[in-house]
Amino acid sequence: MDKYNLRQVILDYPNQLNIGQEFANKTEINLKKKDYDNIIICGMGGSALPAELLINYLKNEKKIKMDITVSRDYSLPLNASRNSLIFISSYSGNTEEAISCFKEALTLKSDIIAFSEGGKVEEIAKENNIPHVKYDIKFDHIEPRYATTYVFTAMHQVLTKLNIVTTIEDFPNINPRNFEVYGKELAKKAKNKIPVIYASNKHKSLARIWKIKINENSKSPAFWNYFPELNHNELVGFSNPRDKYFVLMIQDKDDHERTNKRMQITSDIYQDLGIETEVIEMKGRNYLEKFLNTLVLGDWISYYLAMEYNQDPTPVELVEEFKKKLN
């Protein structure tokens, strides 16, 4: 079923963070401005996931004071201006929403840096003398959702070259094999149920990424939310559940103690209602290591859920079919 050997991709990609730095270091970046009002990263799907990781890392490690946001749309957000630093992120280089934002950023005369393996984004960058970080990942086939670590460090290195942040001095050493068995066990529990992923506000991007990986790898619906917000609304929705759910709660012992208490109480309530839950503790020495370890666990869950459903985890045929109809 795994025709493109996604299992090997999962084993390889988390520990190749330095490759993203190499991509950025090959790019000449000469921008006139030194001070920006904000940073806006435009991207969709798998090209937006690295931006989520970057923002969480910079904010949780207190490495940046400037406002930095992700834009998932055809237009730039209202706070975009000539004093914005705008990243255009499209792995293929042909994402129409990112291209639309690229063209708008050009009219604003903002400082722009493009990130892609080629495509229309590279063409526009060359035509307008825009710095372009080109990806050259040595896999026969890789989907954008598995370029997260490369793109994350490429973007971070660009910010380092611009003296906006300091360099990553100690890359985490991630061993995906440590989480494979647990991921396989959780996939078996999730089979024939709808996965619902919860995390704290600090880690809500992880819940979103797990949801995306389950959608794309196992070809299954999944949903996500975060604490404490979900206790004020979604909790009530499970008073009368009409389907089978499997709730996975990503817990960080360093989260606010009230958040962790909410998580445990919610788990108890759901189990009393007959809803299976699993509280998963994040493991690692620091934020980045915990994030990547948990990211890998979600990869294994989605991968082995695909195996349970006899699905090839790599292709996303419905997305490609949709794009053809959109043209």
C-alpha positions as CSV (number, residue, x, y, z in Angstrom):
1,M,0.0,0.0,0.0
2,D,2.9,2.4,0.8
3,K,4.0,2.8,-2.9
4,Y,6.0,5.9,-2.3
5,N,7.7,4.6,0.9
6,L,6.3,7.3,3.2
7,R,7.5,5.3,6.2
8,Q,11.1,6.0,5.2
9,V,10.2,9.7,4.7
10,I,8.9,9.8,8.3
11,L,12.1,8.1,9.6
12,D,14.3,10.6,7.7
13,Y,12.8,14.0,7.6
14,P,12.7,15.2,11.3
15,N,16.5,15.1,11.7
16,Q,17.4,16.9,8.5
17,L,16.8,20.4,9.9
18,N,20.3,21.6,8.7
19,I,19.3,21.1,5.1
20,G,16.9,24.0,5.3
21,Q,19.7,26.2,6.5
22,E,21.7,25.2,3.5
23,F,18.9,26.2,1.2
24,A,18.7,29.6,2.8
25,N,22.5,30.1,2.8
26,K,22.6,29.6,-0.9
27,T,20.3,32.5,-1.4
28,E,21.6,36.1,-1.6
29,I,19.4,38.4,0.4
30,N,20.0,42.1,0.1
31,L,17.1,44.0,1.5
32,K,17.3,47.7,2.1
33,K,15.0,47.9,5.2
34,K,16.3,47.0,8.6
35,D,13.1,47.6,10.7
36,Y,9.7,46.0,9.9
37,D,6.3,46.5,11.4
38,N,5.5,42.8,11.1
39,I,6.2,39.6,9.3
40,I,3.5,37.9,7.2
41,I,3.9,34.3,5.9
42,C,1.6,33.5,3.0
43,G,1.0,29.8,2.4
44,M,-1.6,27.0,2.2
45,G,-1.8,23.4,3.4
46,G,1.6,21.8,3.9
47,S,3.4,25.0,3.0
48,A,1.7,26.8,5.9
49,L,2.7,24.1,8.5
50,P,6.3,25.2,8.8
51,A,5.1,28.7,9.4
52,E,3.0,27.5,12.3
53,L,6.1,25.7,13.8
54,L,8.3,28.8,13.2
55,I,5.9,31.2,14.9
56,N,5.3,28.8,17.9
57,Y,9.0,28.3,18.3
58,L,10.0,32.0,18.1
59,K,7.2,33.1,20.5
60,N,7.6,30.3,23.0
61,E,11.4,30.7,23.1
62,K,10.9,34.4,23.3
63,K,13.2,35.0,20.3
64,I,11.0,37.6,18.6
65,K,9.0,40.6,19.7
66,M,7.7,41.6,16.3
67,D,4.2,40.5,15.3
68,I,4.4,37.4,13.0
69,T,1.3,35.8,11.4
70,V,0.3,33.2,8.8
71,S,-2.1,34.2,6.0
72,R,-4.1,31.4,4.4
73,D,-6.0,33.3,1.7
74,Y,-5.9,35.0,-1.7
75,S,-5.3,38.4,-0.1
76,L,-2.8,39.8,2.4
77,P,-4.2,40.6,5.8
78,L,-5.2,44.2,6.7
79,N,-2.0,44.8,8.6
80,A,0.1,44.3,5.5
81,S,2.0,47.4,4.4
82,R,5.1,48.6,2.7
83,N,6.8,48.1,6.1
84,S,5.9,44.4,6.3
85,L,8.4,41.6,5.6
86,I,6.4,39.1,3.5
87,F,7.3,35.4,3.0
88,I,5.6,33.7,0.1
89,S,5.6,29.9,0.8
90,S,4.6,27.4,-1.8
91,Y,6.4,24.1,-2.0
92,S,5.4,23.4,-5.6
93,G,5.6,27.1,-6.5
94,N,2.1,27.0,-8.1
95,T,-0.3,27.5,-5.2
96,E,-2.7,30.0,-6.5
97,E,-3.5,31.7,-3.2
98,A,0.2,32.3,-2.5
99,I,0.7,33.6,-6.0
100,S,-2.2,36.0,-5.5
101,C,-0.6,37.3,-2.3
102,F,2.8,37.6,-4.0
103,K,1.3,39.9,-6.7
104,E,-0.4,42.0,-4.1
105,A,2.8,42.3,-2.1
106,L,4.6,43.5,-5.2
107,T,2.0,46.3,-5.6
108,L,2.6,47.3,-1.9
109,K,6.3,47.5,-2.6
110,S,6.9,45.3,0.5
111,D,10.1,43.4,1.1
112,I,9.4,39.9,-0.1
113,I,11.2,36.6,0.1
114,A,9.9,33.6,-1.8
115,F,10.2,29.9,-0.9
116,S,9.5,27.1,-3.3
117,E,11.1,24.3,-5.3
118,G,10.3,26.2,-8.5
119,G,7.1,26.9,-10.4
120,K,5.4,30.2,-10.9
121,V,6.7,31.6,-7.6
122,E,10.3,31.2,-8.8
123,E,9.4,32.8,-12.1
124,I,7.8,35.8,-10.5
125,A,10.7,36.1,-8.1
126,K,13.3,36.2,-10.9
127,E,11.2,38.6,-13.0
128,N,11.1,41.1,-10.0
129,N,14.6,40.5,-8.5
130,I,13.0,39.0,-5.4
131,P,15.2,36.7,-3.2
132,H,14.1,33.1,-3.8
133,V,15.0,30.2,-1.5
134,K,14.9,27.1,-3.7
135,Y,14.2,23.7,-2.2
136,D,16.2,20.7,-3.6
137,I,15.1,17.8,-1.4
138,K,16.7,14.5,-2.5
139,F,13.6,12.2,-2.4
140,D,12.0,10.5,-5.3
141,H,8.6,11.8,-4.1
142,I,7.7,14.0,-1.2
143,E,4.5,15.8,-0.3
144,P,4.7,19.4,1.1
145,R,3.4,18.2,4.4
146,Y,6.7,16.3,4.8
147,A,8.9,19.2,4.0
148,T,8.0,20.9,7.4
149,T,11.4,20.7,9.0
150,Y,13.3,21.9,5.9
151,V,11.1,24.8,5.3
152,F,11.0,25.7,9.0
153,T,14.8,26.1,9.2
154,A,15.0,27.8,5.8
155,M,12.7,30.5,7.0
156,H,14.4,30.7,10.4
157,Q,17.8,31.0,8.7
158,V,16.6,33.9,6.5
159,L,15.5,35.7,9.6
160,T,18.9,35.0,11.1
161,K,20.6,36.4,8.1
162,L,18.5,39.6,8.4
163,N,19.5,39.8,12.1
164,I,15.9,39.5,13.2
165,V,16.5,36.4,15.3
166,T,19.5,34.5,16.6
167,T,20.6,31.2,15.1
168,I,19.4,27.8,16.3
169,E,22.5,26.6,18.2
170,D,21.4,23.1,19.2
171,F,19.3,21.1,16.8
172,P,17.2,18.4,18.6
173,N,18.1,14.8,17.9
174,I,14.8,13.1,17.0
175,N,14.5,9.3,16.7
176,P,11.2,8.6,15.0
177,R,11.5,4.8,15.7
178,N,11.0,5.6,19.4
179,F,7.4,6.6,18.7
180,E,6.4,4.1,15.9
181,V,5.0,1.3,18.1
182,Y,2.9,3.8,20.2
183,G,1.6,5.4,17.0
184,K,0.6,2.1,15.6
185,E,-1.3,1.2,18.8
186,L,-3.1,4.6,18.8
187,A,-4.0,4.0,15.1
188,K,-5.6,0.7,16.0
189,K,-7.7,2.4,18.7
190,A,-8.7,5.1,16.2
191,K,-9.9,2.7,13.5
192,N,-13.6,3.1,12.6
193,K,-13.8,6.1,14.9
194,I,-13.5,9.9,14.2
195,P,-10.3,11.2,15.7
196,V,-10.6,14.5,17.6
197,I,-7.3,16.1,18.6
198,Y,-7.0,18.6,21.5
199,A,-4.0,20.6,22.8
200,S,-3.4,23.7,24.8
201,N,-3.6,27.1,23.1
202,K,0.3,27.1,23.1
203,H,0.3,23.9,21.1
204,K,-2.8,24.2,19.0
205,S,-0.9,24.2,15.8
206,L,0.2,20.6,16.7
207,A,-3.5,19.6,17.0
208,R,-4.2,21.2,13.6
209,I,-1.2,19.4,12.0
210,W,-2.3,16.0,13.4
211,K,-5.7,16.6,12.0
212,I,-4.3,17.5,8.6
213,K,-2.0,14.4,8.5
214,I,-4.9,12.1,9.4
215,N,-7.0,13.7,6.6
216,E,-4.3,13.4,4.0
217,N,-2.6,10.1,5.0
218,S,-5.4,8.0,6.1
219,K,-8.1,9.6,3.9
220,S,-10.3,10.1,7.0
221,P,-12.2,12.9,8.6
222,A,-10.7,14.3,11.8
223,F,-11.2,17.5,13.9
224,W,-9.2,19.6,16.3
225,N,-9.7,22.2,19.1
226,Y,-7.8,23.7,22.0
227,F,-8.0,24.4,25.7
228,P,-9.4,26.3,27.5
229,E,-11.7,27.5,24.7
230,L,-13.3,24.1,23.9
231,N,-14.5,23.8,27.5
232,H,-16.8,26.8,26.9
233,N,-18.6,25.2,23.9
234,E,-17.5,22.0,22.3
235,L,-17.6,20.1,25.5
236,V,-21.4,20.4,25.5
237,G,-21.6,19.0,22.0
238,F,-20.6,15.6,23.3
239,S,-23.6,15.5,25.7
240,N,-25.4,13.5,23.0
241,P,-22.7,12.0,20.7
242,R,-24.1,10.5,17.4
243,D,-21.0,8.7,16.2
244,K,-17.9,7.0,17.5
245,Y,-15.0,9.3,18.5
246,F,-11.5,8.8,19.7
247,V,-10.2,11.9,21.5
248,L,-6.4,12.4,21.6
249,M,-5.3,15.1,24.1
250,I,-1.7,16.4,23.7
251,Q,-0.5,17.4,27.1
252,D,2.6,19.4,28.0
253,K,3.5,19.3,31.7
254,D,4.9,22.9,31.3
255,D,1.4,24.2,30.3
256,H,-0.6,26.3,32.7
257,E,-1.6,24.1,35.6
258,R,-5.3,25.0,35.2
259,T,-5.1,24.0,31.5
260,N,-3.7,20.6,32.5
261,K,-6.5,20.2,35.1
262,R,-9.1,21.1,32.5
263,M,-7.6,18.4,30.2
264,Q,-7.8,15.7,32.8
265,I,-11.4,16.6,33.9
266,T,-12.5,16.7,30.2
267,S,-11.0,13.3,29.7
268,D,-12.9,11.9,32.7
269,I,-16.2,13.4,31.5
270,Y,-15.8,12.0,28.0
271,Q,-14.9,8.5,29.3
272,D,-18.0,8.6,31.6
273,L,-20.0,9.4,28.4
274,G,-18.5,6.3,26.7
275,I,-16.1,8.3,24.5
276,E,-12.6,6.8,24.3
277,T,-9.8,9.2,25.2
278,E,-6.0,9.1,25.4
279,V,-3.9,11.8,27.1
280,I,-0.5,11.9,25.5
281,E,2.4,13.6,27.3
282,M,4.8,15.6,25.1
283,K,8.4,14.5,25.6
284,G,11.6,16.5,25.0
285,R,14.2,18.7,26.6
286,N,12.9,22.0,25.1
287,Y,10.0,23.4,23.1
288,L,11.4,22.4,19.6
289,E,12.3,18.9,20.7
290,K,8.9,18.4,22.3
291,F,7.1,19.8,19.2
292,L,9.1,17.6,16.7
293,N,8.7,14.4,18.8
294,T,4.9,15.0,19.1
295,L,4.8,15.8,15.4
296,V,6.4,12.4,14.6
297,L,3.9,10.6,16.8
298,G,1.1,12.1,14.8
299,D,2.8,11.0,11.6
300,W,2.8,7.4,12.8
301,I,-0.8,7.6,13.9
302,S,-1.9,8.8,10.5
303,Y,0.4,6.4,8.6
304,Y,-0.8,3.3,10.4
305,L,-4.4,4.4,10.3
306,A,-3.9,4.5,6.5
307,M,-2.6,0.9,6.7
308,E,-5.7,-0.1,8.8
309,Y,-7.9,1.3,6.0
310,N,-5.8,-0.2,3.1
311,Q,-4.9,3.3,1.8
312,D,-1.7,4.5,0.2
313,P,-0.8,7.3,2.5
314,T,1.0,9.6,0.1
315,P,-1.3,10.6,-2.8
316,V,-4.1,13.1,-2.2
317,E,-6.2,12.4,-5.2
318,L,-9.3,14.3,-4.2
319,V,-7.2,17.5,-3.8
320,E,-5.7,17.0,-7.3
321,E,-9.1,16.3,-8.8
322,F,-10.4,19.5,-7.1
323,K,-7.5,21.6,-8.5
324,K,-8.3,20.3,-12.0
325,K,-11.9,21.4,-11.7
326,L,-10.9,24.7,-10.3
327,N,-8.9,25.3,-13.5
